[in-house]
Amino acid sequence: MMKFLSKIVFFIAGWKLNVGWPDGLKKAVLIAIPHTSNWDLLYARAAFYLMDIPVRFTIKKEIMVGPLGWLIKGLGGIAIDRKRVPGGRKQTYTEAMTNMLKEADELVIMVTPEGTRSYAPRWKSGFYHIALGAEVPVVIGYLDYKKKEAGIGPVIYPNGDRDGQIEEMMVFGRTVTGKYPEKGIR
């Protein structure tokens, strides 16, 4: 049903796909760029349904209750439980997502590296630490509003050079246009 609705959304809006998901890749951190509008989730979610990529996104477990929780789960939401770890502190979201990826046979977690829809001169680095800790690649998913194209960009295997590799990803990000370009990557 969701794939059918996604086809309708893409047809009406005039969007096209640039599919390039690596064959056999079952676990990854997928960064969705640029993130400048609430519309990004609709088009990105539709694109991933059409590409048959089982993308999930994380949300606080407290929100995943009742009808709203059922809807969010149906769209691919998974609850983050910041349980206590040895020493009594709560685990961070980064630790929780790293552990989820380590424990899963198949899991693609979508993250927006800007952490906001507003202009962010630097990306948050949690997604990189998650991929490095879970030993999975970072795949770039993009929405180019100028071309009306959704697709998969480069695949980056973290090597510990966080700043250098994030800059490499941002270089690609500068080639795509968000809904509000002034809020995108510069």
C-alpha positions in Angstrom: 0.0 0.0 0.0 2.8 2.5 0.9 4.6 1.8 -2.3 1.5 2.5 -4.3 0.9 5.8 -2.4 4.5 6.7 -2.9 4.1 6.3 -6.7 1.1 8.6 -6.6 3.1 11.2 -4.6 6.0 11.1 -7.0 3.7 11.2 -10.1 1.7 14.2 -8.9 4.8 16.1 -7.7 6.8 15.2 -10.8 9.7 13.6 -9.0 12.1 11.0 -10.4 14.4 8.5 -8.8 18.1 7.9 -9.1 18.5 4.5 -7.6 22.0 3.4 -6.6 21.7 1.3 -3.5 24.8 -1.0 -3.3 23.9 -4.7 -4.0 23.9 -6.8 -0.9 24.2 -3.9 1.6 22.0 -4.9 4.5 23.2 -2.5 7.3 24.1 1.2 7.0 23.6 4.7 8.4 21.7 6.6 5.7 22.1 10.4 5.9 19.2 12.3 4.3 20.4 15.6 2.8 19.7 18.4 2.6 17.1 18.8 5.4 15.5 22.2 4.9 11.8 21.5 5.0 9.1 19.4 6.6 8.3 18.1 3.1 11.7 16.3 3.1 10.3 13.4 5.2 7.4 12.9 2.8 9.5 12.8 -0.3 12.4 10.8 1.3 10.1 8.2 2.8 8.3 7.8 -0.6 11.6 7.5 -2.4 12.8 4.8 -0.1 9.6 2.9 -0.4 9.9 3.1 -4.2 13.6 2.0 -4.1 12.7 -1.0 -1.8 15.1 0.2 0.8 13.8 -0.7 4.3 14.8 2.6 5.9 14.0 3.1 9.6 14.3 6.3 11.7 14.6 6.6 15.4 12.4 8.4 17.8 12.1 8.5 21.6 10.3 5.5 23.0 7.9 7.7 25.0 6.4 9.0 21.8 5.8 5.5 20.4 2.5 4.8 22.2 -1.1 4.6 21.1 -2.3 5.6 17.6 0.5 8.0 17.0 3.0 5.3 17.9 1.3 2.9 15.5 1.5 5.4 12.7 5.1 6.3 13.3 6.0 2.6 13.5 4.2 2.0 10.2 6.3 4.7 8.6 9.5 3.1 9.8 10.0 4.6 13.2 11.8 2.6 15.8 11.9 3.5 19.5 15.1 4.4 21.1 15.4 3.2 24.7 18.2 5.0 26.6 18.5 2.3 29.2 21.0 2.4 31.9 24.4 1.1 31.3 27.0 -0.1 33.7 27.9 2.8 36.0 24.3 3.9 36.3 24.2 6.5 33.5 21.8 6.4 30.6 23.3 5.4 27.3 23.4 8.2 24.6 21.4 8.1 21.5 24.6 7.4 19.6 25.3 4.4 21.8 21.8 3.1 21.5 21.8 3.4 17.7 25.2 1.8 17.4 24.0 -1.1 19.5 20.9 -1.5 17.4 23.0 -1.8 14.3 25.4 -4.2 15.8 22.6 -6.5 17.0 20.6 -6.4 13.8 21.0 -8.7 10.8 19.5 -6.0 8.5 19.0 -2.4 9.5 19.3 0.9 7.7 18.8 3.9 10.0 18.1 7.3 8.4 19.6 10.4 10.1 19.6 14.1 9.1 23.2 15.2 9.8 22.2 18.9 10.1 20.0 18.1 13.1 17.7 20.9 12.1 15.8 22.3 9.1 17.5 25.7 9.7 20.9 26.5 8.2 23.7 24.6 10.1 27.3 25.6 9.2 28.5 22.3 10.6 26.9 18.9 10.7 26.4 16.9 13.9 28.8 14.0 14.0 26.7 11.4 15.8 25.9 9.6 12.5 29.6 9.2 11.8 30.3 7.8 15.2 27.3 5.4 14.9 28.6 4.1 11.6 32.2 3.8 12.8 31.2 2.0 16.0 28.9 -0.4 14.3 31.3 -0.9 11.4 28.8 0.0 8.7 29.0 2.5 5.8 27.4 5.9 5.6 25.2 6.1 2.5 24.1 9.5 1.3 20.4 9.8 0.3 19.5 13.1 -1.2 16.5 15.2 -2.4 17.3 17.7 -5.1 14.3 20.0 -5.4 15.8 21.8 -8.4 15.9 18.6 -10.5 13.0 17.0 -8.6 15.2 14.0 -8.1 15.6 11.7 -5.1 18.5 9.3 -5.0 21.4 7.6 -3.5 24.8 9.3 -3.6 28.2 8.1 -2.5 28.8 5.4 0.1 31.5 6.2 2.6 33.2 3.7 4.8 34.3 5.4 8.0 38.1 5.3 8.6 38.4 7.5 11.7 39.1 10.7 9.8 35.7 12.2 10.9 36.3 15.8 9.8 37.8 14.8 6.5 35.1 12.3 5.6 32.3 14.6 6.7 33.7 17.3 4.5 33.8 14.8 1.7 30.1 14.2 2.2 29.3 17.9 2.4 31.1 18.4 -0.9 28.5 16.1 -2.5 25.7 17.8 -0.5 26.6 21.1 -2.1 25.7 19.7 -5.5 22.0 19.2 -4.5 19.4 21.9 -3.9 17.1 21.7 -0.9 13.6 23.1 -0.9 14.9 26.2 0.8 18.5 26.5 -0.6 19.5 29.3 1.8 19.1 26.8 4.6 21.2 24.1 2.9 24.8 23.2 2.9 27.2 26.0 1.8 
